Amino acid sequence: MAWILIIFLILLGGLIAPFGDILGTKIGKARFSILKLRPKKTATIITIITGGFISSISIGLLILVSEEFRQRLFVDIPFLQKTLDESKKALIPLQEEQKELESKIIQKEKELNQLKNNIKEFRRGNVVIKRGQTLFIAEIKSSSNEKLDFTKIYNEADKFVRKIVIPINKEAKNILLWRPSDITKIQKIANGGGNWILLIKSATNVLKGDNYVFVSPDLLENKFIVKKGDVITSSILGTNDLNPKSINLKIKSLLRETRDVIKSKGSQVSEIKTNGNFVKKIRDFLQENQNTKFKLEVVSLRDSKTIEPIVVEINILKIAS
């Protein structure tokens, strides 16, 4: 069927094409004009219209005779267009994910470059201060009636850092460098009143003998993290946990949880101090009390603020059955 249709279209085009050419030639000789055009241009337009007529007849016959052509023209093409549009919409989230992934890759490359620079610094000199290390801590008590003066704090911090970085050069001064915008921001907050802790941290690795130390100040509220008698964390001991190994694991886990809790509350202390031989106390207690459930509690032994040490003891309590 397809071959017959193709042969028919070729013959039809062959018959109509000479007709269009003859028609254009006769119109040209007759000096016929359309829309005041020259006869030659009019003949050309007639030939073009004839060619369009051939294409229209060809398409019409294909639509009329070929069901497959009708299927592809009126069903498949719109379906493909719709599928293409849906694919473009589905591609948008993937493109966003790609951008996010590329951003993460760039960030990781920056971190890698920073790590490489840090390694180079370690290799080429004696690093006496690490990036992010806290260099100086100052407690600030201010009120709205008093303006915070950074000069005294700066001089004390500068003196302390000079002893680490350039202990031989007694005449050096003002080696600490920080952005004025950081100081303005901190002054604005502190001048509103309250009890604050100023942390001065190193912004880069510092080698012994460096002339300048870039720092980043940070202002934290000096608040109570825990109070005396507060139960910070607790855990239940079952009958299967009443052996030295399980008890030691529970205690270590509790102390890790306690560090996480005080960090989440804003404490700047990295270690927790324990008071007394609580392990022996727990073991003695368990020898006298068997076949029941117990609770371990990490209890604060003092009031502790943002930068003050956290001192705890671990108590064991019998749970009533």
Beta strands, then each sheet from edge to edge (+ up, - down):
strand 1: 127-129
strand 2: 134-142
strand 3: 176-177
strand 4: 194-202
strand 5: 206-207
strand 6: 213-221
strand 7: 224-226
strand 8: 231-237
strand 9: 272-274
strand 10: 294-300
strand 11: 304-305
strand 12: 310-318
sheet 1: 1+ 5-
sheet 2: 2+ 4- 6+ 3+
sheet 3: 7+ 11-
sheet 4: 8+ 10- 12+ 9+
end
